[in-house]
Amino acid sequence: MLLTASMTAWVGSKAATVKSELEAATALLPTLKSQIAANDATGAAVTVESLVQHTGAAREAANDPVWKTSSMLPWLGPNLKAASEVATSADDVARLGAVPLVKAFQSLNWKALTPAPGGMNLKPLQSAAPQVQAAAHAVRESSRRLDNIKTEALLPQIADPLRSAQEELASLGAGLDSAADAAKLAPSMLGIDGPRRYLLLVQNNAESRATGGIPGALAVLSLHEGKMSLESQKSAGDLGTFVPPVATDAEQQAIYSARVGKFMQDVNLTPDFATTAKTAYTMWEKATGERLDGVLSIDPVALSFILEATGPVQISDPAVQRIGESLPEELTSKNVVSTLLSDAYAAIEDPDLQDIYFAGAAKEIFSAVSAGKSDPKKLTDAMIKSVNERRILLWSAISEEQATFAKYQISGLISGSSVSPAEFGVYFNDGTGAKMDYWMKRSTHVMKDCTRDGYREVTISVTSTNGAPADAATSLPEYVTGAGAFGVPAGSVQTNVVAYGPVQSNIDTVVKDGNKIPFAAQRHAQRAVGTSTIRLAPGESATLEFTFGHIVQHDEPKLVTTPTTQSSKDVIHATPLASCE
């Protein structure tokens, strides 16, 4: 009895040590994050040293011989084993994750990794990559070890912190995996081993396509040792018509027609950017004889984010200045979208000259970034925001690189590991043959999420409004309205709305403004696809409701939409779900 009491007291004191040391370690994490964000390498090194001291003390206490002996007891044992695993994992993360990360952080000159006229010094990043990969591996293994612990039979005092640790490590592991992949790929993609050249698609959201807008302006983005320049600027129309069309798979041809492979302007009728990029890449090679290293896509809204980091830019090319002589003398984060997607059409009548101005504006913004005129933090924030809103997409012609991109949202894929299991997509393709989408306002949200006959049923609501002036037919340029050339009255907007459900789901119904309507039902990469067409005169609105059934995924629904001229928060609304009755 005395021995049992002594063991209990001893284990209790060790448990108190484990708890207090892990709490002290946890309390240091915000400080470490803020020091890294502030580029305080010295402070981060001191903090991580303290972190290791605390996690080491917790690990030592949780691996005490008496603790180990007590962990063999039938009732208390599983809880002690779990606590020991948490302490061990925390120490592994600190020693094998945080320590090498901070060492890598100390070895980098972050100012040298931002764009500058002479390029970037990429060698320190290349040297740091193995340390970041080792840290990611340590966190991944610790996360796997904790995930193997079953929490159902544990005491709440152990189970709750364990679940929190599992969630924190999963989140940390995902972030570190991304950092490791970026550190591994970035130096080579930025030209450390020789020039890299990418086809740049500048998507024009005034004429919607599934991934954003028609790719009217094209250029080759050259990167060598971190130095960036734009070359070979062309209009999509310059490439002509491809007969026979560049091959696409049968499913996508059935949904989007052979136009995807026939015209550069239509390569992104599909929301799958890998298809878009490979098709554009092949078209460029056929038309010019140049074999590039990949495809990068960006839109004017992303350019506005970048201008927040660089500040205003002025058009320096005399020829481009003459073309846009009645447009603003400088482009800013506030006016670049309206200038490129609306004002330019009133000021420049010739479509070819419009494309030249569009490409010239993009070149000035890229030049400002390359010249090191941007605020590093603001530029990083701009790029992250653009990727999160799917306004920047990237594809590599090198299969190993593309396999890595495919794990992330920047790949713009509609299937694979980067796609949420319960992902729904709503994509817009212009049917007007003009530039009226600048005036469109759209919002989408999950309207219903129900269970019926043992399966899940989800309804996605899409509301579109034509915000063009009432006299748009006469007040807007014919190039903007289309002047009825494709059978759509001037001022009206026709849109093909394409909705995707999760893998193995069905598209059951489409309702327009309360009435069921016919629709096209197809499949793409095992996902259900429903397509409907709407036409709106100025001032008119319409709401489409796409209902998907036979859904087996239980994850939280994720909704992805075509990037438009609107802010993403205005496009996707979180609203209360409608009744399932």
C-alpha positions in Angstrom: 0.0 0.0 0.0 2.8 2.4 1.0 4.7 1.5 -2.3 1.5 2.2 -4.3 1.0 5.5 -2.6 4.6 6.5 -3.2 4.4 5.5 -6.9 1.2 7.5 -7.3 2.7 10.6 -5.7 5.8 10.3 -7.8 3.9 9.9 -11.0 1.7 12.8 -10.0 4.7 15.0 -9.5 6.1 14.0 -12.9 2.7 14.6 -14.5 2.7 18.1 -13.0 6.2 18.6 -14.5 5.1 17.4 -17.9 2.0 19.7 -17.8 3.9 22.8 -16.7 6.9 22.3 -19.1 4.6 21.7 -22.1 2.5 24.8 -21.2 5.7 26.8 -20.9 6.8 25.5 -24.4 3.4 26.3 -25.9 3.6 29.9 -24.5 6.8 30.5 -26.4 5.3 29.7 -29.8 3.6 33.1 -30.4 6.9 34.8 -29.6 8.8 32.5 -32.0 6.3 33.2 -34.8 6.4 37.0 -34.3 10.2 36.9 -34.3 10.3 35.0 -37.5 7.7 37.4 -39.0 9.9 40.4 -37.9 13.0 38.8 -39.4 14.6 38.7 -35.9 16.9 35.7 -36.4 18.8 36.3 -33.1 15.7 36.5 -31.0 14.3 33.4 -32.7 17.5 31.4 -31.9 17.2 32.4 -28.2 13.5 31.4 -28.1 14.0 28.1 -29.7 16.7 27.3 -27.2 14.3 27.9 -24.4 11.7 25.8 -26.2 14.0 22.8 -26.4 14.8 23.1 -22.7 11.1 23.0 -21.8 10.2 20.1 -24.2 13.3 18.2 -23.1 12.3 18.5 -19.4 8.8 17.3 -20.3 10.1 14.3 -22.2 12.5 13.4 -19.4 9.7 13.5 -16.9 7.4 11.4 -19.1 10.0 8.7 -19.6 10.9 8.3 -15.9 11.4 4.6 -14.9 8.5 4.8 -12.4 6.3 6.5 -15.0 7.2 3.7 -17.5 6.4 1.0 -14.9 3.1 2.6 -14.1 2.2 2.8 -17.8 1.9 -1.0 -17.7 -1.1 -0.8 -15.4 -4.4 -1.7 -17.2 -6.4 1.4 -16.3 -3.9 4.2 -15.9 -1.3 2.8 -18.4 -2.9 4.0 -21.7 -3.2 7.5 -20.3 0.4 7.6 -19.2 1.6 6.1 -22.5 -0.4 8.8 -24.4 1.1 11.6 -22.3 4.5 10.2 -22.9 3.9 10.2 -26.6 2.8 13.8 -26.5 5.9 14.9 -24.6 8.2 12.9 -26.9 6.6 14.3 -30.0 6.7 17.8 -28.7 10.5 17.4 -28.0 11.1 15.9 -31.5 9.2 18.7 -33.1 11.3 21.2 -31.1 14.7 19.6 -31.6 14.3 18.1 -35.1 11.8 20.7 -36.5 12.2 24.1 -34.8 16.0 24.0 -34.4 16.9 23.3 -38.0 14.2 25.7 -39.2 15.6 28.5 -37.2 19.2 27.6 -38.3 17.9 27.8 -41.9 16.2 31.1 -41.1 19.4 32.5 -39.7 21.4 31.5 -42.8 19.1 33.4 -45.2 19.5 37.0 -46.2 15.8 37.7 -46.8 16.4 41.0 -48.5 18.5 39.1 -51.1 15.5 36.9 -51.8 13.3 39.7 -52.9 13.4 40.9 -56.6 16.1 43.4 -57.4 17.7 44.7 -60.7 20.6 42.2 -60.4 18.4 39.3 -59.6 18.3 37.3 -56.4 20.9 35.3 -54.5 19.2 31.9 -54.5 22.2 29.8 -53.3 21.4 30.3 -49.5 17.8 29.1 -50.1 19.1 26.2 -52.1 21.4 25.3 -49.2 18.7 25.7 -46.6 16.3 23.4 -48.5 17.6 20.1 -46.9 17.1 21.6 -43.4 13.6 22.6 -44.1 12.8 19.1 -45.6 14.3 17.5 -42.5 12.1 19.6 -40.2 9.0 18.8 -42.3 9.9 15.1 -42.0 10.3 15.2 -38.2 6.9 16.9 -37.8 5.2 14.5 -40.2 6.5 11.5 -38.3 5.5 13.0 -34.9 2.1 13.7 -36.3 1.8 10.1 -37.6 2.8 8.8 -34.2 0.2 10.8 -32.3 -2.5 10.0 -34.9 -2.1 6.3 -34.1 -3.2 6.9 -30.5 -6.8 6.1 -29.9 -8.4 8.7 -27.7 -11.7 7.0 -26.9 -10.5 5.1 -23.8 -8.4 8.0 -22.4 -9.2 10.3 -19.5 -10.5 13.7 -20.7 -7.5 15.4 -19.1 -5.3 13.4 -21.5 -7.6 13.0 -24.5 -8.4 16.7 -25.0 -4.8 17.9 -25.1 -3.9 14.9 -27.3 -6.6 15.9 -29.8 -5.4 19.5 -29.8 -1.8 18.3 -30.3 -3.0 16.1 -33.2 -4.7 19.1 -34.9 -1.8 21.4 -34.3 0.8 19.0 -35.7 -1.4 18.3 -38.7 -1.6 22.0 -39.5 2.1 22.6 -38.8 3.0 19.6 -40.9 1.0 20.8 -43.9 2.7 24.2 -43.6 6.2 22.8 -43.3 5.6 20.4 -46.2 4.6 23.4 -48.3 7.7 25.3 -47.2 9.9 22.3 -47.9 8.5 21.9 -51.4 8.9 25.7 -52.1 12.5 25.7 -50.8 13.3 22.7 -53.0 11.7 24.0 -56.3 12.0 27.8 -56.1 15.8 28.1 -56.9 15.6 26.0 -60.0 12.3 27.5 -61.2 13.8 31.0 -60.7 16.7 30.1 -62.9 19.6 29.2 -60.5 20.7 26.4 -62.9 20.1 28.3 -66.1 17.3 30.4 -67.7 13.7 29.3 -67.3 11.0 30.6 -69.6 7.3 30.4 -69.0 4.3 31.3 -71.1 2.4 34.1 -69.3 -1.4 34.2 -69.8 -2.9 37.5 -68.6 -6.6 36.6 -68.1 -9.1 39.2 -68.9 -12.1 38.9 -66.4 -14.2 41.3 -68.6 -14.9 38.2 -70.8 -15.2 35.3 -68.4 -13.7 31.9 -68.7 -13.8 29.1 -66.1 -10.4 30.0 -64.6 -11.0 33.7 -64.7 -11.1 35.4 -68.2 -10.1 35.2 -71.8 -6.3 35.0 -72.2 -6.0 37.9 -74.6 -2.5 39.1 -73.9 0.4 36.6 -73.9 4.1 37.0 -73.1 7.1 34.9 -72.3 8.3 35.4 -68.7 12.1 34.8 -68.5 13.8 34.1 -65.2 17.6 33.7 -64.7 19.2 33.7 -61.3 16.1 35.4 -60.0 16.1 38.2 -62.6 12.8 38.6 -64.3 11.9 40.0 -67.7 9.0 39.8 -70.2 9.7 38.8 -73.8 7.8 37.8 -77.0 4.5 39.7 -76.2 1.6 38.6 -78.4 -2.1 38.7 -78.7 -4.0 35.4 -78.4 -5.4 36.1 -81.9 -1.9 36.2 -83.3 -1.6 32.4 -82.9 -4.6 31.8 -85.3 -6.8 28.7 -85.4 -5.4 25.2 -84.7 -6.7 22.6 -87.2 -6.8 19.9 -86.2 -7.4 21.1 -82.6 -4.9 20.3 -79.9 -6.2 17.1 -78.4 -8.2 17.1 -75.1 -9.9 14.2 -73.4 -13.3 13.1 -74.4 -15.1 14.2 -71.2 -13.9 17.8 -71.5 -14.7 17.9 -75.2 -18.2 16.8 -74.5 -18.7 19.6 -71.9 -16.7 22.4 -73.5 -16.4 21.4 -77.2 -13.3 21.1 -79.3 -12.9 24.9 -79.0 -10.6 24.3 -76.0 -8.0 23.0 -78.4 -8.8 25.2 -81.4 -8.4 28.7 -80.1 -6.0 30.2 -77.6 -8.8 32.4 -76.4 -10.8 29.3 -75.3 -8.1 27.1 -73.7 -9.6 27.9 -70.3 -13.2 27.2 -70.9 -12.4 24.2 -68.7 -11.7 24.9 -65.0 -8.9 22.3 -65.0 -5.8 24.5 -65.3 -3.5 21.5 -66.2 -5.6 21.0 -69.3 -5.5 24.8 -70.1 -1.8 25.1 -69.5 -0.8 22.0 -71.5 -3.0 23.1 -74.4 -1.7 26.7 -74.4 1.9 25.3 -74.1 1.4 23.1 -77.1 -0.3 25.9 -79.1 2.6 28.2 -78.4 5.2 25.6 -79.5 3.2 24.9 -82.7 2.9 28.6 -83.5 6.4 29.8 -82.6 8.6 26.7 -82.5 9.6 27.6 -78.9 9.5 25.0 -76.2 9.0 26.6 -72.8 9.3 25.4 -69.2 5.8 26.0 -68.0 2.7 28.3 -67.9 1.9 31.0 -65.5 -1.5 32.7 -65.4 -2.4 36.0 -63.7 -5.4 38.4 -63.9 -5.8 42.2 -63.5 -7.1 41.9 -59.9 -3.9 40.1 -59.0 -2.0 42.9 -60.7 -3.8 45.4 -58.4 -2.7 43.4 -55.4 0.9 43.6 -56.7 0.6 47.4 -57.2 -0.2 47.7 -53.5 3.4 46.5 -53.0 5.1 48.4 -55.8 3.2 51.6 -55.7 2.0 53.3 -58.9 3.7 52.6 -62.2 3.8 54.7 -65.4 3.8 53.4 -69.0 7.3 54.1 -70.3 7.0 52.6 -73.8 6.3 55.5 -76.2 4.2 53.3 -78.5 2.0 52.1 -75.6 1.8 55.7 -74.3 0.3 56.8 -77.7 -2.2 54.0 -77.7 -3.4 54.8 -74.3 -3.0 58.6 -74.4 -6.4 59.3 -73.0 -6.1 56.8 -70.2 -4.6 57.6 -66.7 -0.9 58.5 -66.8 -0.1 56.1 -64.0 -1.6 52.7 -63.0 -2.4 52.2 -59.3 -3.9 49.5 -57.2 -7.2 51.5 -57.3 -7.5 52.1 -61.1 -5.7 49.3 -62.8 -8.8 46.9 -62.9 -11.2 49.6 -64.3 -8.5 50.9 -66.7 -7.7 47.5 -68.2 -11.2 45.9 -68.1 -13.4 48.9 -68.9 -11.9 52.3 -69.7 -9.4 50.9 -72.3 -12.3 49.7 -74.5 -13.8 53.2 -74.7 -10.4 54.8 -75.3 -8.9 52.3 -77.8 -11.2 51.1 -80.6 -8.8 48.6 -82.3 -8.8 45.2 -80.4 -5.2 44.5 -81.4 -4.1 47.8 -79.9 -6.1 47.0 -76.8 -4.1 43.8 -76.4 -0.9 45.8 -76.9 -1.9 48.3 -74.2 -2.9 45.4 -71.9 0.4 43.6 -72.4 2.3 46.9 -72.0 0.6 47.6 -68.7 1.5 44.1 -67.4 5.1 44.6 -68.5 5.4 47.8 -66.5 4.1 46.1 -63.4 6.4 43.1 -63.8 9.3 45.5 -64.4 8.5 47.4 -61.2 8.7 44.1 -59.3 11.9 43.0 -61.0 13.5 46.4 -60.2 13.0 45.8 -56.5 10.5 48.7 -56.1 8.1 46.6 -54.0 7.8 46.3 -50.2 8.8 42.6 -49.6 6.1 41.9 -47.0 3.4 43.5 -49.1 4.6 41.7 -52.2 4.5 38.4 -50.3 1.0 39.1 -49.0 -0.1 40.1 -52.5 1.1 36.8 -54.0 -0.5 34.7 -51.2 -3.8 36.5 -51.6 -3.7 36.1 -55.4 -3.0 32.3 -55.1 -5.7 31.9 -52.4 -8.2 33.6 -54.7 -7.0 31.4 -57.7 -5.9 34.5 -59.6 -2.4 33.1 -60.0 -2.0 29.6 -61.4 1.1 27.6 -62.3 1.9 24.6 -64.4 5.3 23.1 -65.1 6.3 21.1 -68.2 8.8 19.2 -66.0 6.8 16.2 -64.6 8.5 16.0 -61.2 7.8 19.7 -60.6 4.2 19.4 -61.8 3.7 16.4 -59.5 4.6 18.7 -56.5 2.4 21.6 -57.7 -0.5 19.1 -58.0 -0.6 18.9 -54.2 -1.5 22.6 -53.9 -4.2 25.1 -54.9 -1.8 27.0 -57.2 -2.1 24.1 -59.7 -5.8 24.9 -60.3 -6.8 21.2 -60.7 -10.3 19.8 -60.4 -9.2 16.4 -59.2 -6.4 14.9 -57.0 -5.0 15.6 -53.6 -5.3 19.4 -53.9 -9.1 19.1 -54.2 -11.2 18.9 -51.0 -13.3 15.7 -50.9 -16.5 17.6 -50.6 -15.6 20.3 -53.1 -18.2 22.1 -55.2 -17.3 24.3 -58.1 -19.2 27.1 -59.9 -17.6 28.3 -63.1 -18.6 31.0 -65.6 -18.0 31.0 -69.3 -19.0 34.0 -71.4 -21.6 33.3 -74.2 -21.9 37.0 -75.3 -18.6 37.1 -77.3 -17.8 40.5 -75.8 -16.5 42.2 -72.7 -19.7 42.6 -70.6 -18.6 40.6 -67.6 -16.9 43.7 -66.1 -20.5 44.7 -65.3 -21.6 41.4 -63.8 -22.1 40.9 -60.1 -22.2 37.3 -58.8 -22.6 35.6 -55.5 -22.6 31.9 -54.7 -23.2 29.9 -51.5 -24.2 26.5 -50.1 -27.9 26.8 -49.8 -28.9 23.4 -48.4 -26.9 20.5 -46.9 -29.3 17.6 -46.1 -29.4 13.8 -45.7 -31.9 11.9 -47.9 -32.2 8.1 -48.2 -28.9 7.6 -46.5 -27.0 9.9 -48.8 -26.0 13.6 -48.5 -27.8 16.2 -50.7 -26.3 19.7 -51.3 -27.8 22.6 -53.1 -25.5 25.4 -54.4 -27.1 28.8 -55.1 -25.7 31.1 -57.8 -27.1 34.7 -58.2 -26.0 36.8 -61.2 -26.9 40.5 -61.8 -26.2 42.5 -64.9 -25.1 45.9 -63.4 -24.6 47.6 -66.8 -26.3 51.0 -67.4 -29.8 50.8 -68.8 -28.6 52.3 -72.1 -25.6 50.0 -72.3 -26.6 49.1 -75.9 -25.7 52.6 -77.0 -23.5 54.1 -74.2 -20.9 51.3 -74.2 -18.6 50.6 -77.1 -19.7 47.9 -79.6 -16.6 45.9 -78.7 -17.8 45.7 -75.2 -21.4 44.8 -75.9 -20.8 42.6 -78.9 -23.4 44.6 -80.9 -25.5 41.4 -81.2 -22.8 39.7 -83.3 -23.4 36.3 -81.6 -27.1 36.6 -81.2 -27.1 38.2 -77.8 -28.8 41.7 -77.8 -26.4 44.6 -77.2 -26.2 45.3 -73.4 -27.3 41.8 -72.4 -25.0 39.2 -71.0 -25.2 35.5 -71.7 -23.3 33.2 -69.4 -22.8 29.4 -69.4 -22.8 28.5 -65.7 -21.0 25.2 -65.0 -21.4 23.5 -61.6 -19.3 20.6 -60.3 -20.2 18.3 -57.4 -17.8 16.0 -55.5 -16.5 12.7 -56.9 -19.2 10.0 -57.4 -22.1 12.5 -56.8 -25.0 13.1 -59.2 -26.5 16.3 -60.5 -30.2 15.9 -59.7 -31.9 19.2 -60.5 -31.4 22.8 -61.6 -33.8 25.4 -60.5 -34.0 29.0 -62.0 -35.8 31.6 -59.9 -38.0 28.9 -58.3 -38.7 26.8 -61.4 -37.1 23.6 -62.5 -35.3 23.9 -65.9 -33.6 21.5 -68.3 -29.8 21.3 -68.0 -26.9 19.4 -69.4 -25.6 16.6 -67.1 -22.1 15.2 -67.7 -19.1 13.9 -65.8 -15.5 15.1 -65.5 -12.9 13.2 -63.5 -15.7 11.2 -61.8 -17.3 14.5 -60.7 -20.9 15.3 -61.6 -21.2 18.4 -63.9 -24.3 20.4 -64.5 -24.5 23.3 -67.1 -27.2 25.9 -67.6 -27.2 29.1 -69.7 -28.7 32.4 -68.5 -29.2 35.7 -70.4 -29.7 39.0 -68.5 -30.6 42.4 -69.8 -29.2 45.5 -67.9 -30.6 45.5 -64.4 -31.9 41.9 -64.5 -30.9 39.2 -62.0 -31.3 35.4 -62.0 -30.7 32.7 -59.4 -29.7 29.2 -60.3 -29.9 26.4 -57.7 -27.8 23.2 -58.5 -28.8 20.2 -56.4 -26.3 17.4 -56.1 -27.3 14.0 -54.6 -25.8 10.6 -53.8 -22.9 12.3 -52.0 -20.9 10.0 -49.8 -18.3 12.5 -48.5 -18.9 13.8 -45.0 -16.4 16.7 -45.0 -17.4 20.3 -44.7 -18.5 21.5 -48.2 -15.9 23.7 -49.9 -17.0 26.1 -52.6 -14.7 27.2 -55.5 -15.7 29.8 -58.1 -14.3 31.5 -61.1 -12.3 34.6 -60.0 -14.2 37.7 -61.2 -13.6 41.4 -60.9 -15.2 41.2 -57.5 -13.5 40.5 -54.2 -13.8 36.8 -53.3 -15.6 37.7 -50.0 -18.4 39.3 -52.1 -18.7 36.3 -54.4 -18.9 33.5 -51.8 -21.3 34.2 -49.1 -21.6 32.3 -45.8 -25.4 32.3 -45.2 -27.7 30.3 -43.0 -28.7 27.0 -44.6 -32.2 26.7 -45.9 -34.6 24.1 -44.4 -34.3 20.5 -45.7 -38.1 20.1 -45.6 
